[in-house]
Amino acid sequence: MKIAIGSDHAGYELKRAVYAWLREHGHEAEDMGTYSEDSVDYPDYARKVAEAVARGEYEQGVLLCGTGIGVSISANKIPGIRAALACNPEFASLARQHNNANIICFPARFTDRETVGKSLEKWFAADFEGGRHERRVAKIEP
């Protein structure tokens, strides 16, 4: 699967681990920045990943910032994107099952590599359930 990944400076170190996890699990991952811990603005990287996913260049995306909230809000401004904050594996699974999330966002300052790895496993293993959730997701689109 082709995955776009991005972060701000707060998510940089954890993003490197996520990138490695994606590659180890057979995904084609592209790191869209940032490339250091120098201070940057999270909306720039969230937009870059979200626009690439929305254009269909990547099947899904992963975003990280200090809380995960900023990148979630920013990514969700792009039509066609359903970015979900995942603090644990259960959130990740439900984001796919109920919300058909196409970008998963992680709080780099409040989670660890093991939790993120388990969350990614659950997210990739889950399928959108459709049904009543389809109607709700349709109401999100502009």
C-alpha positions in Angstrom: 0.0 0.0 0.0 1.2 3.5 -0.8 1.3 5.7 2.3 2.2 9.4 2.7 3.6 10.3 6.0 4.3 13.7 7.6 4.9 15.5 10.8 6.0 18.7 12.4 9.1 19.1 14.6 7.3 17.5 17.6 6.5 14.4 15.7 9.8 14.1 13.8 11.4 11.4 15.9 8.3 9.2 16.2 7.6 9.7 12.5 11.0 8.1 11.7 9.9 5.1 13.7 6.6 5.0 11.9 8.3 5.2 8.6 10.5 2.3 9.4 7.5 0.3 10.7 5.6 0.9 7.5 8.5 -0.2 5.3 9.1 -3.3 7.5 5.4 -4.2 7.0 5.6 -4.1 3.3 4.2 -0.6 2.6 5.6 1.9 0.2 6.0 5.0 2.4 7.0 8.5 1.4 8.2 10.9 4.0 6.8 14.3 3.1 8.6 16.2 5.9 9.6 17.7 8.1 13.1 16.4 8.1 14.5 17.7 11.4 13.5 18.9 14.9 13.7 22.5 13.8 10.5 24.4 14.5 8.0 24.3 11.6 4.2 24.9 11.2 2.2 21.6 11.4 -0.5 22.8 8.9 2.1 22.9 6.1 2.8 19.1 6.4 -0.7 18.1 7.2 -1.9 19.9 4.0 0.9 18.3 1.9 0.0 14.8 3.0 -3.8 15.3 2.9 -3.7 16.8 -0.6 -1.6 13.9 -1.9 -4.1 11.4 -0.4 -7.1 13.4 -1.7 -5.6 13.4 -5.3 -5.2 9.6 -5.1 -1.5 9.6 -5.3 -1.4 7.7 -2.0 -4.0 5.3 -0.6 -3.7 6.5 3.0 -1.7 8.9 5.2 -0.1 9.1 8.6 0.4 12.4 10.4 2.0 13.3 13.7 2.4 16.4 15.8 2.7 17.0 19.5 -1.0 16.3 20.3 -2.2 15.0 16.9 -5.0 17.5 17.1 -3.4 20.2 14.9 -2.6 17.9 12.1 -6.1 16.3 12.4 -7.8 19.6 12.1 -5.6 20.8 9.2 -6.0 17.6 7.2 -9.7 17.6 7.6 -10.0 20.9 5.8 -9.1 19.1 2.5 -12.2 17.7 0.7 -12.2 14.0 0.7 -10.1 13.6 3.8 -11.2 11.9 6.9 -8.3 12.3 9.3 -8.8 10.6 12.7 -6.8 11.1 15.9 -5.7 7.7 17.3 -4.5 7.6 20.9 -4.6 3.8 21.1 -5.3 0.7 19.0 -9.0 0.8 19.7 -9.3 4.3 18.3 -7.4 3.3 15.3 -9.6 0.3 14.5 -12.8 2.3 15.0 -11.5 5.2 12.9 -11.5 2.8 10.0 -14.6 0.7 10.9 -16.9 3.6 11.6 -15.4 6.7 10.0 -13.6 5.2 7.0 -10.6 7.3 7.9 -8.0 7.7 5.2 -5.5 9.5 7.4 -4.5 8.4 10.9 -3.0 11.0 13.3 -0.9 10.3 16.3 0.0 12.5 19.4 3.8 12.2 19.4 4.1 13.7 22.9 1.6 11.4 24.4 2.2 8.0 22.9 5.0 5.6 22.3 6.4 3.5 19.5 4.8 0.3 20.7 1.3 1.9 21.0 1.7 3.4 17.5 2.8 0.1 16.0 -0.2 -1.7 17.6 -2.5 1.1 16.4 -1.2 0.8 12.8 -1.7 -2.9 12.9 -5.4 -2.5 13.9 -5.9 0.4 11.4 -4.6 -1.6 8.5 -6.5 -4.8 9.6 -9.8 -3.0 9.9 -12.4 -2.6 7.1 -15.0 0.1 6.8 -18.3 -1.4 8.1 -20.6 0.6 5.8 -24.2 0.3 6.7 -25.4 3.0 9.1 -21.8 4.3 9.1 -22.0 4.9 5.3 -24.9 7.4 5.8 -23.0 9.2 8.6 -19.7 9.4 6.6 -21.7 10.8 3.6 -22.9 13.6 5.8 -19.3 14.7 6.4 -18.5 15.4 2.8 -19.2 18.9 1.5 
